Structures are given as structure tokens and as C-alpha cells.
């Protein structure tokens, strides 16, 4: 049975870059929610953006990602889940799904100072490099800052902690 790595942290913490490096190091298959959303749904984004519209599609992607990731893991492959994991409930859900198939999980927590993260995100909008999937406006950044639930002490206990400056 392979291992499932959950990458979490606030926006701009370096999750996507870290997930790409970890996938290479672990010879793992990486799943990025931003890439899935960009390819499948962002072209159809309504002009009046709706959080419920987005979250419904995120959940569809996560469901299909899990279906594929669990097969990879059952075949002794390692999986990197770069799904944001904004909410504690989402993180627990994926850990429970992994436990149901007998897979071990490893949490990786990334963080950086708020100003650094915001500068990275705004810079990514301009550069449109490897980790760019869609524009994050300053308003979107501020909204998501309030949505991110910091890791609990229990989550941090056995996690790989990556603090960046």
C-alpha cells in the first residue's frame, strides 16, 4: 500500500511548488485542485462569481481525485494531494478515507508570513508561471485568509512542518 501525502497551508505558502518537489522525490502522483479547477471549470465561471458554484465543482473534483488516488495507493503508489485543505473537516475526511483503505497519511504543513504570501500571490498573477492557475484578486486573497483553519496541535504532532520566510 502506498502513502498519501496531504499538503496544507494558507494561500501563497508554497504548497504547489513543494508538492511538485515532493512528487519527484517520492516518485508519486500529484493531484492539484487548482489545476483541475482551471482545466475543467474556470472557463465556464459565471460573470457573477458564486462561492457555492465553485465549491460544488471543487467537491466533484475531489471525489474523482480520491477515486483515482486510492487506486494508485492500492497499487503501492504514493500520492500527493495538493487540495488546499482549507478546513479541518476536509483534512480529517481525507485521512479517514485513507484509513478505510489501509493507507498511511503524512501531513505537510506550509506557512510563511502574511505579507510574503500576499506578495507571492499577487506576483503570480503577473508572472503566470508554473504554479499559476487563475487570478487571485486582493479581495479573494483577503476572503480566503479568513476561511483557512490553522492546523490543530493534533495535526501538527506528526506533520512535516515547512516554515518559509
PASEBA-1860 file (N, C-alpha, C; in nm, 3 decimals):
! residues 165
1> XXXXXXXX> 0.085/-0.118/0.000/0.000/0.000/0.000/0.089/0.124/0.000 ~ 0.057/0.217/-0.086/0.132/0.341/-0.094/0.096/0.436/0.019 ~ 0.156/0.550/0.019/0.133/0.652/0.122/0.068/0.773/0.056 ~ -0.018/0.839/0.133/-0.089/0.958/0.086/-0.038/1.078/0.164 ~ 0.012/1.177/0.091/0.065/1.300/0.150/-0.038/1.411/0.132 ~ -0.077/1.474/0.241/-0.170/1.586/0.239/-0.091/1.715/0.259 ~ -0.097/1.804/0.161/-0.024/1.930/0.165/-0.122/2.039/0.205 ~ -0.093/2.109/0.314/-0.186/2.213/0.356/-0.113/2.337/0.403
9> XXXXXXXX> -0.184/2.447/0.391/-0.131/2.576/0.432/-0.214/2.685/0.367 ~ -0.199/2.806/0.415/-0.273/2.917/0.356/-0.222/2.949/0.215 ~ -0.298/3.025/0.141/-0.259/3.060/0.005/-0.126/3.134/0.005 ~ -0.045/3.103/-0.095/0.083/3.167/-0.109/0.192/3.112/-0.019 ~ 0.163/3.002/0.052/0.262/2.943/0.144/0.365/2.859/0.070 ~ 0.340/2.828/-0.057/0.434/2.748/-0.136/0.391/2.603/-0.153 ~ 0.263/2.577/-0.133/0.213/2.438/-0.140/0.236/2.372/-0.275 ~ 0.204/2.442/-0.382/0.216/2.381/-0.515/0.361/2.352/-0.552
17> XXXXXXXX> 0.448/2.446/-0.524/0.591/2.425/-0.551/0.643/2.308/-0.468 ~ 0.608/2.307/-0.342/0.650/2.199/-0.252/0.595/2.065/-0.300 ~ 0.468/2.062/-0.338/0.404/1.937/-0.383/0.474/1.882/-0.507 ~ 0.513/1.969/-0.598/0.585/1.924/-0.718/0.719/1.861/-0.682 ~ 0.792/1.926/-0.592/0.922/1.871/-0.550/0.905/1.738/-0.477 ~ 0.806/1.733/-0.389/0.780/1.610/-0.313/0.739/1.496/-0.406 ~ 0.660/1.526/-0.507/0.618/1.423/-0.602/0.739/1.363/-0.674 ~ 0.834/1.449/-0.710/0.956/1.398/-0.775/1.037/1.314/-0.678
25> XXXXXXXX> 1.055/1.363/-0.556/1.136/1.292/-0.457/1.075/1.157/-0.418 ~ 0.943/1.151/-0.412/0.873/1.030/-0.369/0.829/0.942/-0.486 ~ 0.859/0.985/-0.608/0.810/0.915/-0.728/0.659/0.893/-0.714 ~ 0.592/1.004/-0.684/0.449/0.999/-0.652/0.367/1.069/-0.760 ~ 0.240/1.037/-0.760/0.145/1.104/-0.847/0.086/1.221/-0.770 ~ 0.092/1.340/-0.831/0.046/1.463/-0.766/-0.089/1.504/-0.823 ~ -0.177/1.543/-0.732/-0.307/1.598/-0.771/-0.318/1.738/-0.714 ~ -0.345/1.836/-0.801/-0.359/1.976/-0.760/-0.499/2.024/-0.792
33> XXXXXXXX> -0.573/2.066/-0.689/-0.710/2.112/-0.711/-0.713/2.234/-0.801 ~ -0.614/2.321/-0.791/-0.612/2.441/-0.877/-0.602/2.402/-1.023 ~ -0.519/2.304/-1.055/-0.505/2.260/-1.195/-0.634/2.196/-1.245 ~ -0.696/2.113/-1.163/-0.821/2.051/-1.203/-0.929/2.156/-1.227 ~ -0.943/2.249/-1.134/-1.045/2.352/-1.150/-1.018/2.438/-1.273 ~ -0.892/2.472/-1.296/-0.857/2.554/-1.412/-0.897/2.485/-1.541 ~ -0.863/2.359/-1.553/-0.888/2.288/-1.679/-1.034/2.253/-1.699 ~ -1.103/2.224/-1.591/-1.239/2.172/-1.606/-1.348/2.278/-1.592
41> XXXXXXXX> -1.330/2.378/-1.506/-1.443/2.464/-1.474/-1.419/2.614/-1.489 ~ -1.299/2.663/-1.472/-1.276/2.808/-1.474/-1.321/2.870/-1.607 ~ -1.304/2.801/-1.722/-1.355/2.863/-1.846/-1.506/2.889/-1.844 ~ -1.579/2.816/-1.758/-1.725/2.832/-1.750/-1.769/2.916/-1.631 ~ -1.675/2.978/-1.562/-1.705/3.055/-1.442/-1.805/3.166/-1.475 ~ -1.916/3.170/-1.402/-2.014/3.277/-1.428/-1.955/3.415/-1.399 ~ -2.004/3.515/-1.469/-1.954/3.652/-1.450/-1.972/3.697/-1.305 ~ -2.086/3.664/-1.247/-2.109/3.692/-1.105/-2.063/3.568/-1.028
49> XXXXXXXX> -1.938/3.574/-0.980/-1.880/3.457/-0.915/-1.960/3.419/-0.792 ~ -1.981/3.289/-0.776/-2.057/3.236/-0.665/-1.973/3.132/-0.593 ~ -1.957/3.150/-0.462/-1.880/3.054/-0.384/-1.944/2.916/-0.389 ~ -2.076/2.910/-0.386/-2.144/2.780/-0.391/-2.118/2.711/-0.525 ~ -2.116/2.787/-0.636/-2.086/2.732/-0.767/-1.946/2.670/-0.766 ~ -1.849/2.744/-0.711/-1.711/2.696/-0.706/-1.700/2.574/-0.617 ~ -1.757/2.580/-0.497/-1.740/2.470/-0.402/-1.805/2.340/-0.451 ~ -1.916/2.351/-0.522/-1.978/2.231/-0.579/-1.881/2.163/-0.676
57> XXXXXXXX> -1.812/2.239/-0.755/-1.717/2.183/-0.852/-1.589/2.136/-0.786 ~ -1.546/2.204/-0.681/-1.431/2.155/-0.605/-1.463/2.017/-0.549 ~ -1.581/2.001/-0.494/-1.620/1.871/-0.437/-1.626/1.762/-0.544 ~ -1.674/1.796/-0.663/-1.674/1.698/-0.772/-1.531/1.655/-0.806 ~ -1.442/1.754/-0.816/-1.301/1.723/-0.846/-1.241/1.637/-0.737 ~ -1.263/1.675/-0.612/-1.206/1.598/-0.501/-1.256/1.454/-0.501 ~ -1.380/1.434/-0.536/-1.435/1.299/-0.542/-1.364/1.215/-0.649 ~ -1.343/1.273/-0.766/-1.275/1.200/-0.872/-1.126/1.184/-0.841
65> XXXXXXXX> -1.066/1.285/-0.784/-0.926/1.275/-0.743/-0.911/1.160/-0.645 ~ -1.000/1.152/-0.546/-0.989/1.043/-0.448/-1.007/0.907/-0.515 ~ -1.101/0.894/-0.606/-1.124/0.766/-0.673/-0.996/0.719/-0.742 ~ -0.926/0.809/-0.807/-0.802/0.774/-0.877/-0.687/0.757/-0.779 ~ -0.675/0.847/-0.683/-0.565/0.840/-0.585/-0.571/0.712/-0.504 ~ -0.688/0.669/-0.466/-0.700/0.547/-0.386/-0.658/0.424/-0.467 ~ -0.685/0.423/-0.596/-0.640/0.313/-0.682/-0.488/0.311/-0.692 ~ -0.430/0.429/-0.709/-0.284/0.439/-0.717/-0.222/0.387/-0.588
73> XXXXXXXX> -0.277/0.431/-0.476/-0.225/0.391/-0.346/-0.241/0.240/-0.325 ~ -0.354/0.183/-0.364/-0.377/0.039/-0.351/-0.278/-0.040/-0.435 ~ -0.227/0.021/-0.541/-0.127/-0.043/-0.626/0.016/-0.008/-0.585 ~ 0.032/0.030/-0.458/0.162/0.061/-0.398/0.225/0.191/-0.448 ~ 0.146/0.278/-0.506/0.198/0.408/-0.548/0.173/0.513/-0.441 ~ 0.261/0.610/-0.436/0.244/0.722/-0.344/0.169/0.834/-0.412 ~ 0.094/0.909/-0.333/0.008/1.013/-0.385/0.031/1.143/-0.308 ~ 0.038/1.253/-0.380/0.049/1.385/-0.321/-0.083/1.458/-0.347
81> XXXXXXXX> -0.152/1.497/-0.242/-0.277/1.570/-0.256/-0.256/1.716/-0.221 ~ -0.249/1.799/-0.324/-0.236/1.944/-0.310/-0.374/2.003/-0.333 ~ -0.461/1.984/-0.234/-0.602/2.020/-0.249/-0.639/2.142/-0.164 ~ -0.540/2.210/-0.112/-0.567/2.327/-0.030/-0.592/2.291/0.115 ~ -0.687/2.202/0.137/-0.722/2.158/0.273/-0.740/2.277/0.365 ~ -0.825/2.368/0.324/-0.854/2.489/0.398/-0.922/2.459/0.532 ~ -1.009/2.359/0.532/-1.089/2.327/0.650/-1.040/2.201/0.720 ~ -1.045/2.202/0.852/-1.007/2.086/0.932/-1.091/1.965/0.891
89> XXXXXXXX> -1.220/1.987/0.870/-1.311/1.878/0.832/-1.265/1.809/0.704 ~ -1.219/1.885/0.606/-1.172/1.828/0.481/-1.048/1.743/0.503 ~ -0.957/1.791/0.587/-0.835/1.717/0.616/-0.869/1.585/0.684 ~ -0.958/1.591/0.782/-0.999/1.469/0.854/-1.069/1.372/0.760 ~ -1.151/1.425/0.669/-1.221/1.340/0.575/-1.123/1.259/0.490 ~ -1.021/1.324/0.437/-0.924/1.252/0.354/-0.841/1.155/0.437 ~ -0.811/1.189/0.561/-0.741/1.095/0.648/-0.828/0.972/0.675 ~ -0.957/0.994/0.696/-1.049/0.883/0.719/-1.063/0.795/0.594
97> XXXXXXXX> -1.071/0.858/0.478/-1.078/0.781/0.353/-0.953/0.694/0.338 ~ -0.838/0.751/0.369/-0.713/0.676/0.360/-0.714/0.559/0.458 ~ -0.759/0.584/0.579/-0.764/0.477/0.680/-0.857/0.364/0.636 ~ -0.965/0.398/0.569/-1.060/0.296/0.521/-0.997/0.199/0.423 ~ -0.897/0.245/0.347/-0.833/0.154/0.252/-0.700/0.101/0.307 ~ -0.669/0.137/0.432/-0.547/0.089/0.495/-0.421/0.164/0.458 ~ -0.436/0.287/0.409/-0.320/0.367/0.368/-0.277/0.461/0.481 ~ -0.149/0.482/0.491/-0.095/0.579/0.586/-0.097/0.717/0.521
105> XXXXXXXX> -0.115/0.818/0.605/-0.110/0.955/0.556/0.004/1.029/0.625 ~ 0.056/1.127/0.554/0.156/1.216/0.610/0.110/1.358/0.579 ~ 0.094/1.437/0.684/0.056/1.577/0.666/0.183/1.662/0.652 ~ 0.178/1.754/0.558/0.286/1.851/0.537/0.223/1.988/0.553 ~ 0.271/2.067/0.649/0.214/2.199/0.677/0.313/2.305/0.631 ~ 0.267/2.391/0.542/0.350/2.501/0.493/0.293/2.633/0.541 ~ 0.382/2.726/0.568/0.338/2.860/0.606/0.450/2.959/0.578 ~ 0.413/3.083/0.573/0.506/3.195/0.556/0.433/3.317/0.609
113> XXXXXXXX> 0.505/3.423/0.639/0.439/3.545/0.687/0.335/3.597/0.586 ~ 0.230/3.657/0.641/0.118/3.708/0.560/0.166/3.795/0.445 ~ 0.252/3.891/0.471/0.298/3.983/0.367/0.372/3.910/0.256 ~ 0.451/3.811/0.292/0.525/3.732/0.193/0.427/3.654/0.106 ~ 0.330/3.593/0.168/0.232/3.512/0.094/0.150/3.599/-0.002 ~ 0.106/3.715/0.045/0.026/3.804/-0.041/0.109/3.853/-0.159 ~ 0.235/3.888/-0.132/0.323/3.932/-0.241/0.343/3.821/-0.343 ~ 0.359/3.698/-0.298/0.374/3.584/-0.391/0.251/3.568/-0.479
121> XXXXXXXX> 0.134/3.574/-0.416/0.010/3.553/-0.491/-0.011/3.664/-0.593 ~ 0.011/3.788/-0.554/-0.006/3.900/-0.647/0.099/3.892/-0.758 ~ 0.221/3.851/-0.725/0.325/3.833/-0.826/0.293/3.721/-0.923 ~ 0.232/3.615/-0.871/0.193/3.502/-0.955/0.090/3.546/-1.059 ~ 0.002/3.638/-1.021/-0.097/3.691/-1.116/-0.028/3.757/-1.236 ~ 0.083/3.823/-1.212/0.155/3.894/-1.318/0.243/3.798/-1.398 ~ 0.319/3.714/-1.329/0.415/3.624/-1.394/0.350/3.510/-1.471 ~ 0.239/3.459/-1.416/0.168/3.345/-1.477/0.263/3.228/-1.505
129> XXXXXXXX> 0.343/3.194/-1.404/0.440/3.085/-1.415/0.379/2.948/-1.392 ~ 0.464/2.853/-1.354/0.425/2.712/-1.340/0.311/2.690/-1.241 ~ 0.303/2.768/-1.135/0.201/2.744/-1.034/0.078/2.834/-1.051 ~ 0.072/2.909/-1.160/-0.043/2.995/-1.186/-0.156/2.913/-1.248 ~ -0.274/2.921/-1.188/-0.391/2.854/-1.245/-0.501/2.954/-1.280 ~ -0.516/3.056/-1.197/-0.616/3.160/-1.219/-0.579/3.281/-1.135 ~ -0.633/3.397/-1.172/-0.602/3.519/-1.099/-0.670/3.519/-0.963 ~ -0.593/3.555/-0.863/-0.645/3.573/-0.728/-0.637/3.723/-0.700
137> XXXXXXXX> -0.753/3.786/-0.692/-0.757/3.930/-0.665/-0.724/3.956/-0.518 ~ -0.689/4.080/-0.484/-0.666/4.111/-0.342/-0.789/4.078/-0.256 ~ -0.907/4.102/-0.308/-1.029/4.069/-0.233/-1.044/3.919/-0.211 ~ -1.013/3.841/-0.313/-1.019/3.695/-0.299/-0.916/3.648/-0.196 ~ -0.796/3.706/-0.202/-0.691/3.669/-0.107/-0.740/3.695/0.035 ~ -0.795/3.815/0.059/-0.842/3.850/0.193/-0.955/3.759/0.238 ~ -1.045/3.726/0.146/-1.156/3.635/0.180/-1.103/3.499/0.223 ~ -1.011/3.444/0.145/-0.958/3.310/0.174/-0.874/3.308/0.301
145> XXXXXXXX> -0.813/3.421/0.335/-0.737/3.429/0.460/-0.827/3.397/0.578 ~ -0.950/3.447/0.574/-1.045/3.424/0.683/-1.098/3.281/0.682 ~ -1.097/3.217/0.566/-1.152/3.082/0.553/-1.056/2.973/0.601 ~ -0.925/2.999/0.595/-0.827/2.895/0.629/-0.828/2.867/0.779 ~ -0.846/2.740/0.813/-0.842/2.697/0.953/-0.702/2.644/0.982 ~ -0.634/2.712/1.071/-0.497/2.675/1.108/-0.493/2.532/1.159 ~ -0.381/2.462/1.134/-0.369/2.324/1.182/-0.378/2.316/1.335 ~ -0.443/2.211/1.380/-0.457/2.188/1.523/-0.326/2.132/1.578
153> XXXXXXXX> -0.313/2.131/1.709/-0.195/2.070/1.772/-0.186/1.923/1.734 ~ -0.299/1.856/1.726/-0.301/1.713/1.688/-0.248/1.695/1.546 ~ -0.289/1.782/1.453/-0.241/1.773/1.316/-0.091/1.801/1.308 ~ -0.044/1.892/1.388/0.097/1.931/1.385/0.188/1.825/1.448 ~ 0.131/1.740/1.532/0.211/1.646/1.610/0.307/1.562/1.527 ~ 0.259/1.500/1.422/0.344/1.414/1.339/0.365/1.470/1.198 ~ 0.336/1.597/1.181/0.343/1.658/1.048/0.485/1.700/1.014 ~ 0.509/1.711/0.884/0.630/1.775/0.834/0.596/1.923/0.829
161> XXXXX> 0.672/2.004/0.903/0.644/2.148/0.911/0.746/2.222/0.824 ~ 0.695/2.304/0.731/0.782/2.381/0.643/0.747/2.528/0.661 ~ 0.828/2.598/0.737/0.810/2.742/0.760/0.901/2.816/0.663 ~ 0.845/2.909/0.589/0.924/2.985/0.492/0.921/3.132/0.528 ~ 1.023/3.202/0.486/1.025/3.347/0.513/1.036/3.424/0.384
END
